Amino acid sequence: MSEELREQTITGMIWSFIERFGSMLLQFIANIILARLLTPNDFGLIGMIMVFIAISNTLVDSGFSAALIQKKEVTQKDYSTIFFLNIILSVFLFGLLFVTAPMIADFYHQHQLIYMLRILGVILILNAFNIIQNTQLIRKVDFKKIAKINVVATFLACLLAIVLALKGFGVWSLVVQMIAIAFLKSLFLWIWNTWRPSFIISLNSLKTLFGFGSKLLFSALLDTLYNNLQSLIIGKVFSVRDLGFYSQAMKLSDVPVSSLSGVVTQVTFPVFAKLQNDLVKMKSAVQKSLKSLVFVNFPLMVLLIIIAKPLFIILFTEKWNEAIPYFQILCLSGMLLTMHVTNLNILKATGRSDIFFKLEIVKKVIGISALFIGIQFGIMGMLYAMVVTSYFCLGLNAFFSGRVIKYGIMEQFKDVIFTFILSIVVGLISYFMISYFEFSYLISMLLMITVYVILYLGISKIMKIEALEMYLSILNERFLIKKNE
């Protein structure tokens, strides 16, 4: 990796972290306030229809944004073609949701979902307007601008939702929050990115990009459907209240999981794409990326598992206690997400969307089969089935990506196993050490975090873990640059 690309990657990673964690932190704080003002039923109603919004959003993108990022040379004709295609698709899907809203409401036996779904459908059109603008900034690795836009938009939308909840708007405060985020992001992207479409639709551009993008589209559809299938089943088989608890657990686990995976996707995909013609350099970049990511992800997930009870009671009050075991299992599954994403980005960056698509089909068949077996044992059984599937499917991802850059599952396993074991052992020590004493929930949580961090970093330093040395080196470089300035 060249020095320039390395600097771009580090800078991009930092700003992408700021954007992801900034936005998620704001939503997290807003969610704490909203969870105290609203009921599990309110969150359950939103959870029931998000699967349909998520699938429609995936269709609007159509995999073309990834195709534009992966393509070496992109023309104005390419951008304009995909822009207008996105708009047309979004309007069509909005109309489809509008018409089918009564049937979806009947499926759940919740009449008010009709109006919620029809209004939330506007998000599809709003998002279609910002896809190309956002894609251009990612191609330029300009995550600083993306961070500013997303953080500001999220702050204003969350503030509006809290005000509405205080005024007694109930579940509609959550609806308005989502629409406001989509609207403000589109508005700011059009203000701060100078690109404008030409009135061109090129069939050649469409054909070229569709070859790569279509496979990613179908893969993304499978992934979106699978990831939202749990909510659909819980909402149908169990109750709105149960889905509310599950949704809250999912939202809290998504703060670190989605932030980290989002950063990995946003930064490593364009960086790996630039190295696609030099697989030796790509392997080196992937290896360093993987080690540095699991060094943060593994301990973070374990730490959240051991502090789950005091965390939920402090943040959401005891009315949300039923969500605690759901949250812990989701964190156990989330430990591997950065590894999944890194391996899949290898396939996308090297243009192997054919393997990517076939792999997604196989994984989803396995996952859905496990899901329906697990649901026989209740929600907990379903969640444990997801964990087992996640660990098994990582092996599949690593096997196929490993064939591309000669960095397979066994080599990856050797690179991360010590961090994995260390994270769990330190977690067990911290939990039993503090749980032995009777402290308040706040003191107990703070002590567990303190003991965990000291032990984890201390042992990592003694053992000279490569990832820690990389982080310290980056911090030293940044500190020296600022000092010299």
C-alpha positions in Angstrom: 0.0 0.0 0.0 1.4 3.4 -1.0 2.0 6.1 1.6 -0.6 8.3 0.0 -3.2 5.5 0.0 -2.3 4.6 3.6 -2.8 8.2 4.7 -6.1 8.3 2.8 -7.2 5.1 4.5 -6.3 6.2 8.0 -7.9 9.6 7.5 -11.0 8.0 5.9 -11.2 5.5 8.8 -11.0 8.3 11.4 -13.7 10.5 9.8 -15.9 7.4 9.0 -15.6 6.5 12.7 -16.7 10.1 13.6 -19.6 9.9 11.2 -20.8 6.4 12.2 -20.3 6.7 16.0 -21.4 10.4 16.0 -24.7 9.5 14.2 -25.2 6.4 16.3 -24.4 8.1 19.5 -27.0 10.8 18.8 -29.6 8.2 17.9 -28.6 6.2 20.9 -29.1 9.2 23.3 -32.4 10.0 21.5 -33.5 6.4 21.8 -32.8 6.4 25.6 -35.1 9.5 25.9 -37.7 8.1 23.6 -37.7 4.7 25.3 -38.6 6.4 28.6 -41.3 8.5 26.9 -42.8 5.8 24.7 -43.9 2.1 25.2 -42.5 -1.2 23.9 -45.7 -1.4 21.7 -44.7 1.9 19.9 -41.2 0.4 19.0 -42.9 -2.9 18.1 -45.2 -1.2 15.6 -42.2 0.5 13.9 -40.4 -2.9 13.9 -43.3 -4.5 12.1 -43.0 -2.4 8.9 -39.3 -1.7 8.8 -38.7 -4.9 6.9 -40.8 -3.5 4.0 -39.0 -0.1 4.1 -35.6 -1.8 4.2 -36.2 -4.1 1.3 -37.6 -1.2 -0.8 -34.5 0.9 0.0 -32.3 -1.9 -1.2 -34.2 -2.1 -4.4 -33.9 1.6 -5.0 -30.1 1.4 -4.7 -30.1 -1.7 -6.9 -26.4 -2.4 -6.2 -25.4 0.3 -8.6 -23.7 2.5 -6.0 -21.2 -0.3 -5.3 -20.8 -0.8 -9.0 -19.9 2.9 -9.4 -17.4 2.7 -6.5 -15.8 -0.4 -7.9 -15.5 0.9 -11.5 -12.1 2.5 -12.2 -13.3 5.3 -14.5 -16.8 6.7 -14.1 -18.4 9.1 -16.5 -21.1 11.8 -16.2 -23.2 9.5 -18.3 -22.9 6.7 -15.8 -23.8 8.9 -12.8 -26.8 10.5 -14.6 -28.2 7.1 -15.8 -28.1 5.6 -12.3 -29.5 8.7 -10.8 -32.6 8.7 -12.9 -33.0 5.0 -12.6 -33.0 5.3 -8.8 -35.7 8.0 -8.9 -37.9 6.0 -11.2 -37.5 2.9 -9.0 -38.2 4.9 -5.8 -41.5 6.3 -7.2 -42.6 2.9 -8.4 -41.9 1.3 -5.0 -43.5 4.1 -3.1 -46.7 3.5 -5.1 -46.4 -0.2 -4.5 -46.1 0.3 -0.7 -49.0 2.7 -0.8 -51.3 0.2 -2.5 -50.2 -2.8 -0.4 -50.3 -1.1 3.0 -53.8 -2.4 3.9 -52.7 -6.0 3.2 -49.6 -5.6 5.3 -51.7 -4.1 8.2 -54.1 -7.1 7.9 -51.1 -9.5 8.1 -50.2 -8.1 11.5 -53.8 -7.3 12.5 -52.7 -3.7 13.2 -54.9 -1.2 11.3 -52.8 1.9 12.1 -49.9 0.5 10.1 -51.7 1.6 6.9 -51.0 5.2 7.5 -47.6 4.7 9.0 -46.3 2.7 6.0 -47.8 5.1 3.5 -46.1 8.1 5.1 -42.7 6.3 5.7 -42.7 5.3 2.0 -41.6 8.9 1.3 -38.2 7.9 2.6 -37.6 5.9 -0.6 -37.8 8.9 -2.8 -35.7 11.1 -0.5 -33.0 8.4 -0.4 -33.0 8.1 -4.1 -32.0 11.7 -4.5 -28.8 11.3 -2.4 -27.4 8.0 -3.6 -25.2 9.4 -6.3 -24.1 12.4 -4.2 -23.0 10.0 -1.4 -21.4 7.6 -3.8 -19.2 10.4 -5.3 -17.9 11.4 -1.8 -17.1 7.7 -1.0 -15.2 7.4 -4.3 -13.1 10.5 -3.3 -12.7 9.0 0.2 -14.1 12.3 1.4 -15.6 11.0 4.7 -15.0 14.3 6.4 -17.9 15.8 4.4 -20.1 12.7 4.9 -19.5 12.9 8.6 -20.6 16.5 8.9 -23.7 16.0 6.8 -24.9 12.8 8.6 -24.1 14.0 12.2 -25.9 17.4 11.7 -28.9 15.7 10.0 -29.2 13.1 12.7 -28.9 15.7 15.5 -31.8 17.8 14.1 -34.0 14.8 13.4 -33.5 13.3 16.8 -34.2 16.6 18.5 -37.5 16.9 16.5 -38.5 13.4 17.5 -37.9 14.1 21.2 -40.0 17.3 21.0 -42.9 15.4 19.4 -42.7 12.6 21.9 -42.9 15.1 24.7 -45.9 16.6 23.0 -47.7 13.2 23.1 -47.4 12.1 19.5 -46.4 8.6 20.5 -45.2 6.3 17.7 -45.5 9.1 15.2 -42.5 10.8 16.7 -40.4 7.7 15.5 -42.0 8.0 12.0 -41.1 11.7 11.7 -37.6 11.1 13.0 -36.8 8.6 10.1 -38.3 10.9 7.5 -36.5 13.9 8.8 -33.1 12.1 8.7 -33.6 11.1 5.1 -34.8 14.6 4.0 -32.0 16.5 5.8 -29.3 14.1 4.4 -30.5 14.6 0.9 -30.7 18.4 1.3 -27.2 18.8 2.8 -25.7 16.4 0.2 -27.1 18.5 -2.6 -25.9 21.7 -1.0 -22.4 20.5 -0.2 -21.7 18.3 -3.2 -21.5 20.2 -6.5 -22.5 17.3 -8.9 -25.7 17.7 -10.9 -27.2 15.2 -13.3 -27.4 15.6 -17.0 -30.6 14.6 -18.7 -29.1 11.3 -20.0 -30.1 7.7 -19.7 -27.5 5.5 -21.4 -28.3 1.8 -22.0 -24.6 1.1 -22.4 -23.8 2.5 -19.0 -26.8 0.6 -17.5 -25.6 -2.7 -19.1 -22.0 -2.3 -18.0 -22.9 -1.5 -14.4 -25.8 -4.0 -14.2 -23.4 -6.9 -14.8 -21.7 -6.2 -11.5 -24.5 -4.4 -9.6 -27.3 -6.9 -10.3 -25.5 -9.6 -8.4 -24.9 -7.3 -5.4 -28.5 -6.2 -5.6 -29.8 -9.8 -5.2 -27.3 -10.4 -2.5 -28.3 -7.3 -0.7 -32.0 -8.2 -1.0 -31.3 -11.6 0.5 -29.3 -10.1 3.3 -31.9 -7.4 4.0 -34.8 -9.9 4.0 -32.8 -12.3 6.2 -31.8 -9.6 8.7 -35.4 -8.4 9.0 -37.0 -11.8 8.9 -36.7 -12.1 12.7 -38.7 -9.0 13.3 -41.4 -10.2 10.8 -41.7 -13.6 12.5 -41.7 -12.2 16.1 -44.4 -9.6 15.1 -46.5 -12.3 13.5 -46.0 -15.3 15.8 -45.6 -13.5 19.1 -46.8 -10.0 20.1 -46.2 -6.3 19.4 -44.7 -6.1 22.9 -42.3 -8.9 22.3 -41.2 -7.3 19.1 -40.7 -4.0 21.0 -38.3 -5.7 23.4 -36.5 -7.3 20.5 -36.3 -4.1 18.5 -34.9 -2.2 21.5 -32.2 -4.9 22.0 -31.4 -4.8 18.3 -31.1 -1.0 18.4 -28.7 -1.0 21.3 -26.5 -3.8 19.9 -26.5 -1.9 16.5 -24.8 1.1 18.0 -21.3 -0.6 18.1 -22.1 -3.4 15.5 -23.4 -1.2 12.7 -21.0 1.5 13.4 -18.0 -0.7 13.1 -19.3 -2.7 10.1 -20.4 0.5 8.4 -16.9 2.0 8.8 -15.3 -1.2 7.5 -17.6 -1.3 4.4 -17.3 2.4 3.7 -13.5 2.6 4.0 -12.1 -0.8 3.1 -14.2 -1.3 0.0 -12.9 1.6 -2.0 -9.4 1.1 -0.7 -9.4 -2.6 -1.6 -10.8 -1.7 -5.0 -7.8 0.5 -5.7 -5.5 -2.5 -4.9 -7.5 -5.1 -6.9 -4.6 -5.4 -9.5 -2.0 -6.2 -6.8 -3.3 -9.1 -4.7 -0.1 -9.2 -2.6 -0.6 -5.7 -1.3 -4.3 -6.3 -0.9 -3.6 -9.4 1.3 -1.3 -7.3 3.5 -4.0 -4.5 3.7 -6.7 -7.0 4.6 -4.6 -8.7 7.2 -3.8 -5.5 9.0 -7.4 -4.3 8.7 -8.7 -7.5 10.2 -6.3 -7.6 13.1 -7.0 -3.9 14.0 -10.8 -4.3 13.7 -11.2 -7.4 15.8 -8.9 -5.9 18.5 -11.7 -3.4 19.0 -14.8 -5.4 18.1 -14.2 -8.6 20.2 -13.7 -6.9 23.5 -16.4 -4.3 22.9 -19.0 -7.0 22.4 -17.9 -9.1 25.4 -17.9 -5.9 27.6 -21.5 -5.1 26.5 -22.6 -8.7 27.3 -21.3 -8.5 30.9 -22.7 -5.0 31.6 -26.0 -5.7 29.9 -28.2 -5.7 33.0 -27.0 -2.5 34.7 -26.8 -0.8 31.3 -30.4 -1.5 30.4 -31.8 -0.6 33.9 -29.8 2.7 33.9 -30.7 3.7 30.4 -34.2 2.5 29.9 -35.5 1.6 33.4 -36.7 -1.8 34.5 -39.7 -1.9 32.1 -37.3 -3.0 29.4 -35.6 -5.8 31.4 -37.1 -8.5 29.1 -34.9 -7.2 26.3 -31.6 -7.9 28.2 -31.1 -11.6 27.2 -32.0 -10.7 23.6 -29.3 -8.0 23.7 -26.6 -10.3 25.1 -27.2 -13.0 22.4 -27.2 -10.3 19.6 -23.8 -9.1 20.9 -22.5 -12.6 20.8 -23.5 -12.8 17.2 -22.1 -9.3 16.5 -18.6 -10.2 17.5 -18.0 -11.6 14.0 -19.6 -9.0 11.9 -16.4 -7.0 11.1 -14.8 -10.2 9.9 -17.8 -11.0 7.7 -17.8 -7.6 6.1 -14.0 -7.6 5.5 -14.2 -10.9 3.7 -17.1 -9.9 1.6 -15.5 -6.6 0.7 -12.6 -8.6 -0.8 -15.0 -10.3 -3.2 -16.7 -7.0 -4.1 -13.4 -5.1 -4.6 -12.0 -7.7 -6.9 -15.1 -7.8 -9.0 -16.2 -11.3 -7.9 -19.9 -10.4 -7.4 -20.7 -13.8 -9.0 -19.1 -15.6 -6.0 -20.6 -13.0 -3.7 -24.1 -13.7 -4.9 -23.9 -17.5 -4.9 -22.4 -17.4 -1.4 -25.2 -15.2 -0.1 -27.8 -17.7 -1.5 -26.1 -20.6 0.3 -25.8 -18.7 3.6 -29.3 -17.5 3.6 -30.7 -21.0 2.9 -28.7 -22.2 5.9 -29.7 -19.3 8.0 -33.5 -19.5 7.3 -33.5 -23.2 7.9 -31.8 -22.6 11.3 -34.2 -19.8 12.0 -37.3 -21.9 11.6 -35.8 -24.7 13.7 -34.8 -22.2 16.4 -38.3 -20.6 16.5 -39.7 -23.9 17.7 -38.0 -23.1 21.0 -39.2 -19.5 21.2 -37.5 -16.2 20.6 -34.4 -17.2 22.5 -34.1 -20.4 20.4 -34.3 -18.3 17.3 -31.6 -15.9 18.5 -29.2 -18.8 19.4 -29.8 -20.3 15.9 -28.6 -16.9 14.5 -25.4 -17.1 16.5 -24.6 -20.6 15.3 -25.3 -19.7 11.7 -23.1 -16.6 12.0 -20.1 -18.6 13.1 -20.6 -21.2 10.5 -21.1 -18.7 7.6 -17.9 -16.9 8.6 -16.1 -20.0 7.6 -17.8 -19.9 4.2 -17.0 -16.2 3.6 -13.3 -16.7 4.6 -12.9 -19.8 2.4 -14.0 -18.1 -0.8 -12.4 -14.7 -0.2 -9.2 -16.6 0.8 -9.1 -18.3 -2.6 -9.0 -14.9 -4.2 -6.1 -13.3 -2.2 -4.6 -16.5 -0.6 -5.7 -15.5 2.9 -8.0 -18.3 4.0 -9.9 -19.3 7.1 -7.0 -21.0 8.9 -4.7 -18.0 8.5 -7.4 -15.6 9.6 -8.1 -17.9 12.5 -4.5 -17.7 13.7 -4.5 -14.0 13.4 -7.6 -13.4 15.6 -7.8 -16.4 18.0 -5.7 -14.9 20.7 -7.7 -11.6 20.7 -10.9 -13.7 20.8 -9.8 -15.8 23.8 -8.4 -12.8 25.6 -11.6 -10.8 25.2 -13.7 -13.7 26.7 -11.3 -14.5 29.6 -10.9 -10.9 30.6 -14.7 -10.6 30.4 -15.3 -13.5 32.8 -12.7 -12.2 35.2 -14.2 -8.7 35.3 -17.8 -10.0 35.7 -17.1 -12.4 38.6 -14.7 -10.1 40.3 -17.3 -7.2 40.5 -20.4 -9.4 40.8 -19.0 -10.8 44.1 -19.7 -7.5 45.8 -23.0 -5.7 46.1 -22.8 -2.3 44.4 -25.4 -0.1 42.8 -26.1 -0.7 39.1 -24.1 2.4 38.1 -21.0 1.6 40.3 -21.1 -2.0 39.2 -21.1 -1.1 35.5 -18.4 1.5 35.9 -16.2 -0.9 37.8 -16.7 -3.7 35.3 -15.7 -1.3 32.4 -12.7 0.0 34.3 -11.4 -3.5 35.2 -12.0 -4.8 31.7 -10.2 -2.0 29.9 -7.2 -2.1 32.2 -6.8 -5.9 32.0 -7.4 -6.1 28.3 -5.0 -3.2 27.3 -2.5 -4.2 29.9 -2.2 -7.9 28.8 -2.2 -6.7 25.1 0.7 -4.4 25.8 2.6 -7.1 27.7 2.0 -9.7 24.9 2.9 -7.0 22.3 -0.3 -7.5 20.3 0.3 -6.2 16.7 -3.1 -4.4 16.5 -2.4 -2.3 19.7 1.1 -1.4 18.4 -0.6 -0.2 15.1 -3.1 2.0 17.0 -0.3 3.4 19.2 1.8 4.1 16.1 -1.1 6.0 14.4 -1.8 8.0 17.6 1.9 8.9 17.9 2.0 10.0 14.2 -1.1 12.2 14.6 0.3 13.7 17.9 3.6 14.5 16.3 2.0 16.1 13.2 -0.2 18.3 15.4 2.8 19.2 17.6 4.9 20.1 14.6 2.1 22.3 13.3 
